[in-house]
């Protein structure tokens, strides 16, 4: 369609709104470079006037939806384009939508099930197309640059177990167990007994089947239940990738569950997507991908532990590892893209492509972080003196871990 003065005005307004991102806009022919950046830089192509107006009125929500519909396209590198867009300032409308979503998706018992069902109760074979064979859907740990995703996920689980200072016979409770890989790893390689909680039926059924195949059903119990219903006394509490789904208003309740589980003598680890300072999660991600999600700052996570006098023993930021994990996921997803589009529809396929690419961009530029936080009760006496055990190699180091005395 021919461009009018109104189209030019809309494009100029769009350019001003995204400053200083420095990305080009095209609509639709001929292309016009309104920010005078290099013609080699990525460009956003808007295919109709209604889409352009929608972008101006509500850029964060509408960009994702219009991309999924094919009415907005990226010319050039998708991830690089999204990195550039993260430089654009937040608008008032985005803040209002974030507040509305926070209210609508609050992590009550009822909403929690709805939120988790939306994402995790997709068929397991969808995730099998692009996750590693163990179905670990959290940040991996790459011990060297050329490690495969499968090696990196095993290395992450090993690192978590070592940070928790696990020893044979201990009782472990896991809140939010995914498809069960970590619970099975802890039982198989460290000789502990695990109760693992999750409210995703698809994941629990998959995990139970895996435990049966591996002969670990007597050591690992998978319960389809909310973390708030955890009961019993345990030596260790672990949660990998669940804190982001709880919601900030429920952190104190989560902390009470932890203290009820391990008291003043136990140990724990939280592995979670976070931020350098408090800020709402992407409104589009919360609407389309992860309802109810909130990535806490490190301060917010630590404050949740303070009322029960937990001691923070170790904090590590694995942000580069999550960027690399997501790159592996997106690469595998792209290999299966046509299959996903045929089975679930092209809009679904584009939505997940955008989600994975946007997550890579967020970790690359530092909008998101990945924290591992180790803590213990004030009367805990089973804590290592140094960090040497984290990086020793092989079975011998596990034997040393089992035999090492308490240090205080």
N, C-alpha and C positions, 0 to 999 in steps of 0.2 A: 504494500500500500504506500502511496506517496507520503512523504513527511510534510507536516504543516508547521506553522510557527508554534502551535501548541505543543507538538511533539518535541520541538527544539527546547521549548521552555521546560518541559517535563524532564528531558535529559540533562539540561543544565542544573535543574533542581536536584536531580539524582546525584550528579557529580559533586555538588556542594555538600550534600548530605553525607557522602562517603569519604570526604576529605578527612585525613590525609592518606587514605588507602592507596591512591594512585592507580586505580584500576580503570580500564576503558569500558564504555558502554556502547552497544550497537543496537540500532532499532530501525526497521529491520534491514532496509536497503535505502540509500547507500549508507555505509558505516561512517560514523562521525566520531572523531577522537576529541572529546571535550576537555581532557585534562592534559593534552599535549605530551603524554607519556609515550614511550617507545611503542612503535607498532608491533614489536615483538613481545610486549607484555601481555598477560592474559586479558581476556575481554569477556564481559557479560553480554550476551545477546538476548534482548527482550523481543519476543515475537508478536506481541499485540499491545495496543494502547491500554486496554483494561489491565493487563499485567503490569505495565509500567506505573499506572496510577496506584494499583494495589501495593506495589513495592514502596512507593513514596509514603503511603499512609501507614503501612505496617511492615517494615523491611525484614525484620528477623523471622516472623512467622510466614510471611508470604514468599520470601525467597525460597525457603525449603519446599513449600507446597507447589509453587510454580515450577521449580526445577523438576519435581517429581512428575508433574503433568506434562513436561516437555515444552512449556511456554517460556521458560528461561533456560538458556543453555550456556555452558562455559566453553569458550574457545581458548585453548591452551591448557596448561597443567591445572587440574582441578584443585589439588591440594595447595599449590602455590597461590591460586586465586583466593582460596579460603583463608590462608595465612594473611594475605593482604587485607581482606575484609575485616579481620579481627582488629585492625587498626581503626576502623570507623567508630565514632562515638555512639554510646547508647542513647536511645531516645526515650522520652517520657512514656510513650505508648507501650514500649517494651517493658518498662517497670510496672505499669498498671496491669499488663497481661500476666507478668510474673506473680504479682500479688493475688490475682484471681485464681491462677493455677494452684498456688500454694494452698489456698482455701479449699478449692474443689478436690485436690488430690491429697489432702492431709493424711498422714499415715495411721489412721485408725485401723482396727482389726478388719473391718469390712473393706475399706479402701485399699489396705495393703494387699489383700488377696486380688482385688481387681487390678491394681497396678502391676503386680508380679505376673498375673495371668496374661496381661497385654503383651508382655515381652517374652517371658520365659516358657510359656506354654505353647509356643509355636512348635511344630513337629521337630523332634530331635534330629531327624535326617536333614532338615534345613541347616542346622548348625554343623552337622557332620561334613557338609560340603566345604567348610572353610576353617573350622577349628582343627586343633591337633587331634590325634587318635584318642587321647585321654579325655577330650572334651573339656579342657580347662578354659574358662571364659573370663579370665582375669589376667592382669599384667604378668608377663613372663620375666625371667631373669637370665640374661645372656652372659654366660661366663666368659665367652670370648666372641669376637666379632663375627666369626663364621658359624656359630652354633645354629642348628636348625631350630624351628619353633618347638618341636617335640622335646629336643634336648633342653631348651630354655625353660619350658614349662616344668620339666622334671627338676631342673636346677632350682626353680622358684620354690617348689614344694619342699625340696631338701633344705633350702635356706630357711623357710618358715619353720620347719621342724627343729632345725638347729637353734634358731633364735628362741624357740620355746623350751629348749633344753629338755626335750622329751626323753623319758626313760621307760624301759619295759614295765608293763603292769599298771602304768598310770591311767587314770580316767580322764578323758578329754571330751569336752562338749564343743561342737561347732555350730555356730549360728549362721545359716545361709550357706548350704553346702554345695550349691550348683548341681552338677551331674555326679558328684561324689568322689572325684579324683583325689582330692586332698585327704579326705577321711580314709580312703582305701590305702593311700600312700603311707599315712601315719601308722596305720595298723600293720601293714605288710613290712615296712622297713624299720619301724621303731618299737614294735611290739606293744602298742598301747591299745586300749579299748575306747571306742568312740561312739558317742551319741550325736547324730547329725540332724539338724532341723532345717526344714525348707517348706514353703507353702506352694511351691510349683509341683503339681501332680506329675507332669511330664518328666521333670528332672528326678523326682523321687523314684518313680517307677524305673527309670533308666539306671539310677544308682543302685537300687536293690538288685536288679538283674546283673549288674557288673559285680557286686559283692558275691552273688551266688556263683558266677562263673569263676571268680578268683578264689573261692573257698574261704571267704572272709566274713560270711554272714554271722558267725558266732562272735566276731570281734567288733563289728560295725553295725549299729542299728540306725537305719534311716527313718526319721519320723516326719510325716507330712503335717507339720504344725508350725504355729507362729513362735518366734523367739520369746515372746512374752509368757509362753507356757512352759518354758524350760524349768524343770524341777530337779532336785537332787544335788549331791555334793561331788565336786570334780577337782582334779588337780590343776587342770589347764582349761582356759577358755580361748577359742580362736574364732575370728570372723574375717573372712577374705572376700571383699567386694560386696558387703551388705550394708555397711554404714551409710553409703550413698543413698540407699533406698528407705531409710528409716524416717527421715525428716527431722529437721533441727528441733522441733517442739517435743520430740520424743527421746532426746538424748539422755535426759535424766532417768527416764524409765528404763532405757537400755542399760545404763550404768547400774541401776538397782538389780537388774537381772544378772549382770556380771558378778556383782558382789554376792548376791544370793547363791551363785553357782560355785565360786572359788573362795569366798570369804576373805580373810586377811592373810592366808598362807599360800594362795594359789598364784599362778602366772597366767599371762594372757598376751595376745597379739591382735592388733587391728590393722588390716591392710585395706586402704581405701583411696579412692580418687578424692583429691582435695584442691584447695586453692591457697594462695599466699595471703589473701584477705577475704573476709566474708563477701559473698556475691551470689545472686541467684543463678541457678543452672539455666542453660539455654532454654528459652520458652518453646522453641520448635522441638527440641529434643524431648522436653517434658510432655508436650502434646502428642507427638507422633511415635516416640521411641521408648522413653523411660518415664512414664507417669510418676509423679511424686518425687523425682530425683532431686537431691541437694548434695553438692560437694562441699564439705565443711573446710574451714581453715584449720590449720594445725592447732591453733589456739582453742577453737571451738571443741575439737576432739579431746584435747587435754583437759579442758574445763569440765567436760562430762565425767572425767575420772576423779576429779578433785574431791567431791563430797564424800567419797569412800576411802580417801587417803591412799589411793594407789600411787606407787612410785613409778615414774617413767624411767625405764632402764636404757632404752635405745630408740633412736629415730633415724630412719633412712629414707631418702627421697629417690625413687626409682623412675623418675619422669622420662629419661631417655629410653629406658627399657620398655615403657608403655608405648612410646612412639614407634619403636621398632616392632613390638608385638602387633600393633595395629597395621603396620605396613605389611606384615606377613599375612594377617587376616584379609586385608583388602586384596592382596595379590591372589590369594586362593579364591576369594569371592569373585573376582573378575574372571577367573578361569571357569567358574560355574554360572556366570551372569545370565547367559542365554537360557540355561535350565531353570534358574530362579524366575526369570521373566515369564517363561512358558507356564510354570506351575502356579505362581502367585500373582502374576500380572506385571506389566512394565513399570507401573507407578511404584509398586512395592520394591522392585529391584532397584530403581533409581533412588528411592528413599533410603535403602540400606547402604547403597554406594555413598550417598551424601553423608550419612551418619558416620560411616567408617572414615571417609576422607576428612570430614570436619573434625573428628576426634584426633586424627593424626596431626592436623594443623594446630589444634588447641594445645597438644602436648609439645609440639615443636616450638611454638612461640611462647609457651609458659603460662597460657591462660589456665591450664589445668596442671596439677601435680599428682604424684602417686606416692603416698606415705605408707611406710610400715612402722608401727609404733608398738614397742614391747613394754609391758608394765607388769608389776607384781604387787601383791598385798604387803602391808607394812611388816607382817610377821613371816614373810617368805624367806626360807633359808636355803633354797635350791636354785641359786643363781651363780653362773660362772664368774670367775674373777676377771678374765680377759675376753677379747673377741677372737682369740686364736682358733677356737673350735668352729667358727663359722666358715673358715676357708681351708681347713685341712682336707686332705683327699682320702677317699676310699673308705672301706669297711673298718680299717684300724681306727680311724678317727671316731667312728660310731661307738666302738668298744671303749675308747677313752672317755667319750661322752657319758656312757652308761656307768663307768666306774668312778668318775671324778666326784670327790666329796663336795658337800655344800661349802660355800665360801664365807657365809655369815649367817 
